[in-house]
């Protein structure tokens, strides 16, 4: 962890840090599958949370594979959810189910802050670093962070659906760099996706760090930092 007044000790001349959101700072609570199962039960459907969780993951990955340039806006989420629930509910119920799910995931209480994140952000801000969120997501992320205790630590929440580009496109990194007015080489991006977060940031000339389950197994390069979590990345040094 850098000493206060010495933010450069976390990397080479770091002035600003952007964080991916889901999987890096926050996760759905109690889980995507649990929320889906609860909402579907209101319509008389009894489907196990683990089944719904697996279907959602498969649907999300397939959508990203089939539409790599698509923005994650409401229309995209509608297609992802429709595919995840295909064969489980009637077409007649889908619009109401989707509307309820859309609203549920906009509520801060359905998101959990990962362990150590708040402490880490507090220390980084105390060290004089500028902090931002940079996420492939939609406008609901603003409401979510406004209701979370970590929200005030960030200057701006940047979401792909509003910027018109998704990570790993260089365009989204360049747009953010222009907005925050910090040289690319002085920005560190932290996320849990090797492709979207790490490679995207490096291609834009930023510094990068990979956190989460894939940090221990992805590649062997020294081009980026890696740790099991945001807390471990900054506070275990």
C-alpha positions in Angstrom: 0.0 0.0 0.0 1.4 3.4 -0.9 2.3 5.8 1.9 0.1 8.9 2.1 1.5 11.5 -0.3 3.4 8.9 -2.2 0.9 7.3 -4.7 3.6 6.5 -7.1 4.8 3.6 -4.9 1.9 1.5 -6.3 3.2 1.7 -9.8 5.0 3.9 -12.2 3.8 7.5 -11.7 0.1 6.5 -11.1 -2.2 9.5 -10.8 -5.6 7.9 -11.5 -7.1 4.4 -11.1 -10.1 3.1 -12.9 -11.9 0.0 -11.6 -14.1 -2.5 -13.4 -17.4 -2.8 -11.4 -19.0 -6.3 -11.3 -16.6 -9.0 -10.2 -14.0 -6.5 -9.2 -15.7 -4.2 -6.7 -19.2 -5.6 -6.3 -21.2 -8.8 -7.0 -24.9 -9.5 -7.2 -26.5 -10.3 -3.8 -27.4 -12.9 -2.9 -26.8 -14.1 -6.5 -28.3 -13.8 -10.0 -29.9 -17.2 -9.7 -31.4 -16.5 -6.3 -33.0 -13.2 -7.5 -34.3 -14.8 -10.7 -35.8 -17.7 -8.8 -37.5 -15.4 -6.3 -39.0 -13.2 -9.0 -40.2 -16.2 -11.1 -41.8 -17.7 -8.0 -44.2 -14.7 -8.0 -45.5 -16.0 -11.4 -45.9 -19.5 -10.2 -42.6 -20.9 -11.5 -40.4 -23.1 -9.3 -36.9 -23.2 -10.7 -33.8 -23.8 -8.7 -31.4 -20.8 -8.3 -28.4 -22.9 -9.5 -30.1 -23.8 -12.7 -31.0 -20.2 -13.4 -27.5 -19.0 -12.5 -25.9 -21.5 -14.9 -28.4 -20.5 -17.7 -27.7 -16.9 -17.2 -23.9 -17.4 -17.4 -24.2 -19.4 -20.6 -26.6 -16.9 -22.1 -24.3 -13.9 -21.2 -21.2 -15.6 -22.7 -23.0 -16.6 -25.8 -24.3 -13.1 -26.4 -20.8 -11.6 -25.9 -19.5 -14.2 -28.4 -22.1 -13.6 -31.0 -22.2 -9.8 -30.6 -18.7 -8.7 -29.5 -19.4 -5.0 -30.4 -22.8 -4.8 -28.8 -23.3 -2.3 -26.0 -24.8 -3.7 -22.8 -27.9 -1.6 -22.8 -31.5 -2.5 -21.9 -32.1 -4.2 -25.3 -29.0 -6.3 -24.9 -30.0 -7.4 -21.4 -33.5 -8.3 -22.6 -32.0 -10.6 -25.2 -29.7 -12.2 -22.7 -32.5 -12.8 -20.1 -34.8 -14.1 -22.8 -32.3 -16.7 -23.8 -31.5 -17.6 -20.2 -35.2 -18.2 -19.5 -36.1 -19.8 -22.8 -38.1 -23.0 -22.1 -38.8 -22.0 -18.5 -41.5 -19.4 -18.7 -44.2 -18.5 -21.2 -43.9 -15.7 -23.7 -47.0 -14.1 -22.0 -45.1 -13.7 -18.8 -41.7 -12.6 -20.1 -42.3 -8.8 -20.4 -43.4 -8.6 -16.8 -40.6 -10.8 -15.5 -38.0 -8.9 -17.4 -39.3 -5.5 -16.1 -39.2 -6.8 -12.5 -35.7 -8.2 -12.9 -34.5 -4.9 -14.6 -35.7 -3.0 -11.6 -34.3 -5.4 -9.0 -30.8 -5.2 -10.3 -30.9 -1.4 -10.2 -31.3 -1.5 -6.4 -28.1 -1.1 -4.3 -29.3 -3.6 -1.8 -29.0 -6.4 -4.4 -25.3 -5.7 -4.7 -22.6 -6.7 -2.2 -19.2 -4.9 -1.9 -16.4 -7.4 -2.0 -14.3 -7.9 1.1 -11.6 -5.2 1.7 -12.8 -2.9 -1.1 -14.0 -0.1 1.1 -10.8 0.0 3.2 -8.7 -0.1 0.0 -10.5 2.8 -1.7 -10.3 4.9 1.5 -6.5 4.4 1.6 -6.1 5.1 -2.1 -8.0 8.4 -1.8 -6.0 9.3 1.3 -2.9 8.8 -0.7 -4.1 11.4 -3.2 -5.2 9.2 -6.0 -8.1 9.9 -8.3 -10.6 7.0 -8.5 -13.1 6.1 -11.2 -15.3 3.2 -12.3 -15.0 2.0 -15.9 -17.6 -0.7 -16.6 -19.2 -2.5 -19.5 -22.7 -1.8 -18.2 -25.7 0.4 -18.4 -27.1 3.5 -16.7 -28.4 1.6 -13.7 -24.8 1.5 -12.4 -25.1 5.2 -11.4 -28.1 4.4 -9.1 -26.3 1.4 -7.7 -23.1 3.3 -6.7 -25.1 6.2 -5.4 -26.6 3.9 -2.9 -23.4 2.0 -1.9 -21.1 3.2 0.8 -18.2 3.1 -1.7 -19.9 5.5 -4.1 -18.4 8.7 -2.8 -14.9 7.5 -3.4 -15.3 7.8 -7.1 -15.2 11.0 -9.1 -17.1 9.6 -12.1 -18.9 6.3 -13.0 -18.1 5.6 -16.6 -20.4 3.1 -18.3 -20.0 1.7 -21.8 -23.7 2.2 -22.9 -23.3 5.9 -22.4 -19.8 6.2 -23.9 -20.8 4.2 -27.0 -18.0 1.7 -26.8 -17.1 -1.4 -24.7 -13.9 -2.7 -23.2 -11.5 -3.9 -24.7 -12.0 -1.4 -27.5 -9.3 1.3 -27.4 -12.0 3.9 -28.0 -13.5 3.6 -24.5 -10.1 3.9 -22.8 -9.2 6.9 -25.0 -12.6 8.6 -24.2 -12.1 8.2 -20.5 -8.5 9.3 -20.7 -9.6 12.5 -22.4 -12.4 13.1 -19.9 -10.2 12.7 -16.8 -7.2 14.6 -18.4 -4.5 12.3 -17.2 -1.8 11.0 -19.4 -2.4 7.4 -20.5 0.8 6.0 -18.9 -0.3 7.5 -15.6 -3.6 5.6 -15.4 -3.9 2.2 -13.9 -7.0 0.1 -14.8 -8.0 -2.8 -12.4 -10.4 -5.5 -13.4 -11.2 -9.3 -13.4 -11.1 -9.9 -17.2 -7.8 -10.6 -18.9 -9.3 -9.7 -22.3 -11.5 -6.7 -21.5 -9.7 -5.1 -18.7 -6.0 -6.0 -18.9 -5.5 -6.3 -22.7 -7.8 -3.3 -23.4 -5.9 -1.1 -20.9 -2.4 -2.2 -22.2 -3.4 -1.6 -25.8 -4.4 2.0 -24.9 -1.1 2.6 -23.2 -2.4 2.4 -19.7 -1.1 0.3 -16.9 -3.2 -2.7 -15.9 -3.9 -5.1 -13.0 -5.8 -8.3 -13.0 -7.7 -9.4 -9.9 -10.0 -12.3 -9.1 -9.9 -16.1 -9.8 -8.1 -15.8 -13.2 -5.2 -13.7 -11.8 -3.3 -16.7 -10.6 -3.5 -18.7 -13.8 -3.6 -16.2 -16.7 -0.3 -16.0 -18.5 3.1 -15.4 -17.0 3.9 -12.0 -18.3 5.2 -9.2 -16.1 3.4 -6.6 -18.3 0.7 -6.2 -15.6 0.1 -6.6 -11.9 -2.1 -9.4 -10.5 -3.7 -10.3 -7.2 -6.5 -12.4 -5.8 -8.6 -9.2 -5.0 -8.5 -5.4 -5.0 -7.6 -5.5 -1.3 -4.7 -7.9 -1.9 -3.5 -5.8 -4.8 -3.0 -2.6 -2.8 -3.0 -3.6 0.8 -0.9 -6.7 1.0 2.4 -5.1 -0.1 
